[in-house]
Amino acid sequence: MPKYLIEREMPGIGQAPQEAYQQGARASRAALKELGPEIQWVQSYVIGDKLYCVYIAPDEDTIREHAKKAGIPANKISEVKVIIDPSIAE
């Protein structure tokens, strides 16, 4: 199943209190539960005013539907084509 990197523009996210991250995670998990097992949240990174999230999903439309249900933006969705890590050098 494809893996996606989602860029979410969220001004102030880097300075948000822990409770805001927990609330966002709860909204995301509720949307995931509603959408079923085809979509999985892998992890997210907070960087400045943006949130970068890694998801596994059948297609971009599923990612967009998740964002809509969770009430969070999905400004840019990119399919991961290749994963590179140090082991590739061997």
NUVOLO-146013 format. One record per residue: x, z, y negated of N, C-alpha, C, O in turn; residue number from 1. Coordinates in nm, 4 decimals, always signed. Each point is the difference from the previous one (the first is absolute). Layout:
N
X Z Y X Z Y X Z Y X Z Y NUM
...
//
This chain:
90
+0.0848 +0.0000 +0.1175 -0.0848 +0.0000 -0.1175 +0.0895 +0.0000 -0.1240 +0.1041 +0.0657 -0.0007 1
-0.1431 -0.1381 -0.1038 +0.0825 -0.0083 -0.1209 +0.0172 +0.1344 -0.0714 -0.0861 +0.0877 +0.0047 2
+0.2009 -0.0761 -0.0704 +0.0305 +0.1169 -0.0831 -0.0008 -0.0476 -0.1449 +0.0465 -0.1100 -0.0297 3
-0.0994 +0.1926 -0.0604 -0.0109 -0.0371 -0.1413 +0.0612 +0.1058 -0.0901 -0.0028 +0.1194 +0.0300 4
+0.0584 -0.1663 -0.1419 +0.0451 +0.0873 -0.1072 -0.0977 -0.0195 -0.1152 -0.0188 -0.1116 -0.0484 5
-0.0429 +0.2206 +0.0050 -0.0987 -0.0054 -0.1079 +0.0576 +0.0677 -0.1230 +0.0460 +0.1140 +0.0064 6
-0.0489 -0.1850 -0.1183 +0.0429 +0.0561 -0.1281 -0.1251 +0.0418 -0.0768 -0.0906 -0.0800 -0.0235 7
+0.0884 +0.2062 -0.0146 -0.1148 +0.0542 -0.0730 +0.0483 +0.0497 -0.1361 +0.0821 +0.0915 -0.0074 8
-0.1321 -0.1510 -0.0990 +0.0334 +0.0439 -0.1347 -0.0883 +0.1192 -0.0346 -0.1221 -0.0119 -0.0110 9
+0.1871 +0.1280 -0.0061 -0.0729 +0.1238 -0.0238 +0.0749 +0.0824 -0.1052 +0.0780 +0.0887 +0.0345 10
-0.1019 -0.1182 -0.1635 +0.0706 +0.0710 -0.1063 -0.0063 +0.1519 +0.0179 -0.1068 +0.0571 +0.0222 11
+0.2231 +0.0065 -0.0323 +0.0082 +0.1447 +0.0113 +0.0131 +0.0528 +0.1413 +0.0130 +0.1211 +0.0182 12
-0.0160 -0.2068 +0.0824 +0.0033 +0.0468 +0.1393 +0.1282 +0.0773 +0.0307 -0.0016 +0.0927 +0.0809 13
+0.1112 -0.1297 -0.1440 +0.1263 +0.0672 +0.0262 +0.0055 +0.1432 -0.0515 +0.0835 +0.0792 +0.0437 14
-0.1734 -0.0460 -0.1372 -0.0039 +0.1351 -0.0558 -0.1240 +0.0764 +0.0445 -0.0289 +0.1081 -0.0514 15
-0.0433 -0.1637 +0.1458 -0.1247 +0.0632 +0.0449 +0.0295 +0.1280 +0.0780 +0.1042 +0.0108 +0.0647 16
-0.1940 +0.0845 -0.0706 +0.0179 +0.1224 +0.0796 -0.0245 -0.0286 +0.1486 -0.0642 -0.0988 +0.0355 17
+0.1155 +0.1853 +0.0489 -0.0139 -0.0139 +0.1456 -0.1464 -0.0180 +0.0415 -0.0295 -0.0750 +0.0931 18
-0.0603 +0.1426 -0.1610 -0.1432 -0.0085 +0.0331 -0.0525 -0.1423 -0.0151 -0.0871 -0.0423 +0.0761 19
+0.1390 -0.0314 -0.1730 -0.0440 -0.1386 -0.0194 +0.0428 -0.0867 +0.1180 -0.0753 -0.0869 +0.0438 20
+0.1955 +0.1101 +0.0075 +0.0454 -0.0756 +0.1168 -0.0854 +0.0337 +0.1220 -0.0351 -0.0881 +0.0785 21
+0.0023 +0.2157 -0.0635 -0.0833 +0.0419 +0.1125 -0.1393 -0.0615 -0.0098 -0.0557 -0.0444 +0.1004 22
-0.0001 +0.0417 -0.2205 -0.1327 -0.0584 -0.0198 +0.0023 -0.1496 +0.0330 -0.0913 -0.0509 +0.0650 23
+0.1957 -0.0189 -0.1098 +0.0121 -0.1423 +0.0304 +0.0151 -0.0251 +0.1495 -0.0574 -0.0945 +0.0542 24
+0.1347 +0.1795 +0.0113 +0.0190 -0.0136 +0.1453 -0.1322 +0.0220 +0.0735 -0.0302 -0.0698 +0.0968 25
-0.0473 +0.1662 -0.1430 -0.1308 +0.0244 +0.0634 -0.0929 -0.1198 -0.0171 -0.0696 -0.0384 +0.0940 26
+0.0682 -0.0208 -0.2134 -0.0846 -0.1175 -0.0247 +0.0447 -0.1167 +0.0874 -0.0827 -0.0735 +0.0539 27
+0.2144 +0.0570 -0.0405 +0.0522 -0.1074 +0.0842 -0.0378 +0.0223 +0.1464 -0.0444 -0.0926 +0.0678 28
+0.0619 +0.2142 -0.0199 -0.0336 +0.0301 +0.1395 -0.1491 -0.0188 +0.0283 -0.0370 -0.0472 +0.1075 29
-0.0477 +0.0834 -0.2019 -0.1445 -0.0203 +0.0186 -0.0323 -0.1485 +0.0110 -0.0817 -0.0400 +0.0829 30
+0.1458 -0.0416 -0.1663 -0.0218 -0.1448 +0.0058 +0.0527 -0.0562 +0.1316 -0.0631 -0.0869 +0.0602 31
+0.1785 +0.1361 -0.0152 +0.0553 -0.0456 +0.1280 -0.0948 +0.0318 +0.1152 -0.0223 -0.0831 +0.0880 32
-0.0321 +0.2019 -0.0897 -0.0936 +0.0415 +0.1057 -0.1227 -0.0909 +0.0018 -0.0494 -0.0377 +0.1062 33
+0.0018 +0.0035 -0.2248 -0.1173 -0.0868 -0.0109 +0.0301 -0.1423 +0.0485 -0.0853 -0.0643 +0.0611 34
+0.2059 +0.0160 -0.0883 +0.0357 -0.1370 +0.0367 +0.0395 -0.0148 +0.1467 -0.0052 -0.1105 +0.0541 35
+0.0439 +0.2184 +0.0102 +0.0328 -0.0062 +0.1418 +0.1484 -0.0142 +0.0267 +0.0808 -0.0020 -0.0929 36
-0.0449 -0.0080 +0.2208 +0.1404 +0.0059 +0.0419 +0.0837 -0.1248 -0.0306 +0.1211 +0.0018 +0.0219 37
-0.1810 -0.1080 -0.0709 +0.0773 -0.1210 -0.0276 +0.0956 +0.0164 -0.1169 +0.0970 -0.0752 -0.0103 38
-0.1213 +0.1712 -0.0781 +0.0857 +0.0208 -0.1162 +0.0650 +0.1375 +0.0093 -0.0655 +0.0996 +0.0310 39
+0.1947 -0.0962 -0.0581 +0.0759 +0.1250 +0.0080 +0.0861 +0.0158 -0.1248 +0.0615 -0.0958 -0.0468 40
-0.0578 +0.2170 -0.0060 +0.0872 +0.0337 -0.1119 +0.1299 +0.0524 +0.0591 -0.0013 +0.0967 +0.0762 41
+0.1133 -0.1591 -0.1103 +0.1299 +0.0403 +0.0531 +0.0630 +0.1050 -0.0907 +0.0300 +0.1105 +0.0452 42
-0.0094 -0.1437 -0.1731 +0.0525 +0.0950 -0.0971 -0.0063 -0.0595 -0.1388 -0.0253 -0.1192 -0.0173 43
+0.0490 +0.2050 -0.0825 -0.0046 -0.0429 -0.1398 +0.1178 +0.0576 -0.0760 +0.0565 +0.1027 +0.0377 44
-0.0202 -0.1715 -0.1465 +0.1109 +0.0399 -0.0857 -0.0486 +0.0028 -0.1448 -0.0570 -0.0978 -0.0484 45
+0.0792 +0.2082 -0.0199 -0.0343 +0.0124 -0.1416 +0.1246 -0.0328 -0.0800 +0.1038 +0.0641 +0.0162 46
-0.1144 -0.1656 -0.1037 +0.1134 -0.0428 -0.0814 -0.0518 -0.0262 -0.1410 -0.0667 -0.1003 -0.0254 47
+0.0982 +0.1920 -0.0658 -0.0433 -0.0173 -0.1389 -0.1509 -0.0046 -0.0108 -0.0689 +0.0937 +0.0403 48
+0.0180 -0.2023 -0.0945 -0.1438 -0.0184 -0.0173 -0.0617 -0.0868 +0.1088 -0.1073 -0.0574 -0.0185 49
+0.1757 +0.0483 +0.1318 -0.0503 -0.0817 +0.1103 +0.0065 +0.0763 +0.1311 +0.0806 +0.0912 +0.0185 50
-0.1677 -0.1316 +0.0708 -0.0042 +0.0531 +0.1350 +0.0175 -0.1200 +0.0926 -0.0739 -0.0980 -0.0104 51
+0.1705 +0.1055 +0.1000 +0.0238 -0.1059 +0.0980 -0.0394 +0.0538 +0.1366 +0.0501 +0.1038 +0.0431 52
-0.1391 -0.1737 +0.0246 -0.0529 +0.0464 +0.1278 +0.0256 -0.1035 +0.1089 -0.0071 -0.1206 -0.0235 53
+0.0368 +0.1702 +0.1422 +0.0191 -0.0858 +0.1163 -0.1198 +0.0219 +0.0932 -0.0315 +0.1128 +0.0382 54
-0.0335 -0.2228 -0.0031 -0.1162 +0.0039 +0.0888 +0.0156 -0.1046 +0.1090 +0.0683 -0.1007 -0.0181 55
-0.1316 +0.1255 +0.1298 -0.0143 -0.0977 +0.1074 -0.1475 -0.0364 +0.0019 -0.0867 +0.0870 +0.0076 56
+0.0592 -0.2175 -0.0145 -0.1398 -0.0455 -0.0063 -0.0086 -0.1446 +0.0484 +0.1001 -0.0716 +0.0005 57
-0.2185 +0.0291 +0.0399 -0.0133 -0.1374 +0.0491 +0.0157 -0.1065 -0.1090 +0.0426 -0.1120 +0.0280 58
-0.0779 +0.1479 -0.1545 +0.0071 -0.0979 -0.1071 -0.0097 +0.0682 -0.1369 -0.0282 +0.1195 -0.0091 59
+0.0520 -0.1975 -0.0970 -0.0042 +0.0527 -0.1366 -0.1401 +0.0477 -0.0389 -0.0133 +0.0969 -0.0748 60
-0.0907 -0.1632 +0.1242 -0.1363 +0.0405 -0.0338 -0.0285 +0.1431 +0.0453 -0.0707 +0.0740 -0.0684 61
+0.1251 -0.0356 +0.1824 -0.0184 +0.1369 +0.0486 +0.0696 +0.0990 -0.0927 -0.0522 +0.1084 -0.0259 62
+0.1700 -0.1454 -0.0240 +0.0725 +0.0837 -0.0955 -0.0824 +0.0159 -0.1276 -0.0122 +0.1104 -0.0531 63
-0.0440 -0.2203 +0.0043 -0.0822 +0.0049 -0.1222 -0.1250 +0.0873 +0.0205 -0.0380 +0.0763 -0.0888 64
-0.0240 -0.0880 +0.2039 -0.1191 +0.0796 +0.0293 +0.0356 +0.1491 +0.0042 -0.0758 +0.0836 -0.0493 65
+0.1895 -0.0511 +0.1074 +0.0448 +0.1388 +0.0032 +0.0191 +0.0528 -0.1424 -0.0454 +0.1096 -0.0326 66
+0.1128 -0.1880 -0.0516 +0.0243 +0.0415 -0.1381 -0.1317 +0.0242 -0.0744 -0.0138 +0.0968 -0.0746 67
-0.0806 -0.1853 +0.0962 -0.1313 +0.0136 -0.0652 -0.0692 +0.1281 +0.0458 -0.0496 +0.0766 -0.0825 68
+0.0460 -0.0535 +0.2116 -0.0669 +0.1195 +0.0534 +0.0707 +0.1292 -0.0419 -0.0652 +0.1019 -0.0229 69
+0.1986 -0.1063 +0.0128 +0.0768 +0.1193 -0.0374 +0.0030 +0.0218 -0.1512 +0.0378 +0.1074 -0.0468 70
-0.0775 -0.2090 -0.0291 +0.0007 +0.0125 -0.1456 +0.1400 -0.0055 -0.0595 +0.0281 +0.0647 -0.1009 71
+0.0592 -0.1421 +0.1640 +0.1372 -0.0153 -0.0492 +0.0310 -0.1485 -0.0163 -0.0537 -0.0826 +0.0738 72
+0.1401 +0.0473 -0.1699 +0.0295 -0.1421 -0.0213 +0.0901 -0.0566 +0.1092 +0.0727 +0.0730 +0.0674 73
-0.0792 -0.2028 -0.0520 +0.0936 -0.0738 +0.0856 +0.0401 -0.1221 -0.0821 -0.0502 -0.1102 +0.0224 74
+0.1418 +0.1308 -0.1184 +0.0354 -0.1044 -0.0945 +0.0745 -0.1166 +0.0631 -0.0187 -0.1151 -0.0394 75
+0.1030 +0.1451 +0.1373 +0.0733 -0.1062 +0.0679 +0.0120 +0.0368 +0.1475 +0.0391 +0.1113 +0.0350 76
-0.0736 -0.2070 +0.0504 +0.0079 +0.0193 +0.1449 +0.0949 -0.1054 +0.0551 -0.0216 -0.1199 -0.0180 77
+0.1267 +0.1655 +0.0854 +0.0991 -0.0922 +0.0564 +0.0160 +0.0280 +0.1485 +0.0182 +0.1144 +0.0414 78
-0.0254 -0.2206 +0.0381 +0.0222 +0.0169 +0.1430 +0.1502 +0.0116 +0.0271 +0.0788 -0.0802 -0.0502 79
-0.0402 +0.1787 +0.1286 +0.1400 +0.0189 +0.0389 +0.0315 -0.1033 +0.1074 -0.0643 -0.0030 +0.1049 80
+0.1620 -0.0802 -0.1310 +0.0362 -0.1060 +0.0952 +0.1097 +0.0437 +0.0962 -0.0024 -0.0356 +0.1178 81
+0.0997 +0.1136 -0.1687 +0.1122 +0.0445 +0.0816 +0.0377 +0.1400 -0.0447 -0.0005 +0.0291 -0.1196 82
+0.0331 +0.0574 +0.2136 +0.0487 +0.1339 -0.0314 +0.1493 +0.0013 +0.0312 +0.0423 -0.0335 +0.1106 83
+0.0369 +0.0733 -0.2112 +0.1449 +0.0032 +0.0145 +0.0461 +0.1448 -0.0127 -0.0397 +0.0703 -0.0930 84
+0.1223 -0.0265 +0.1850 +0.0594 +0.1330 -0.0065 +0.1444 -0.0106 +0.0497 +0.0423 -0.1081 +0.0410 85
+0.0340 +0.2173 -0.0437 +0.1407 -0.0082 +0.0390 +0.0235 -0.0542 +0.1414 +0.1060 -0.0566 +0.0268 86
-0.2008 +0.0724 +0.0622 +0.0196 -0.0454 +0.1373 +0.0111 -0.1521 +0.0114 +0.0488 -0.0506 +0.1011 87
-0.0930 -0.0225 -0.2025 +0.0057 -0.1463 +0.0047 +0.1453 -0.0501 -0.0028 +0.0276 -0.1130 +0.0402 88
+0.0647 +0.1973 -0.0875 +0.1408 -0.0392 -0.0076 +0.0685 -0.0010 +0.1363 +0.1100 -0.0534 +0.0137 89
-0.1727 +0.1106 +0.0847 +0.0635 +0.0097 +0.1324 -0.0154 -0.1269 +0.0807 +0.0479 -0.0074 +0.1132 90
//
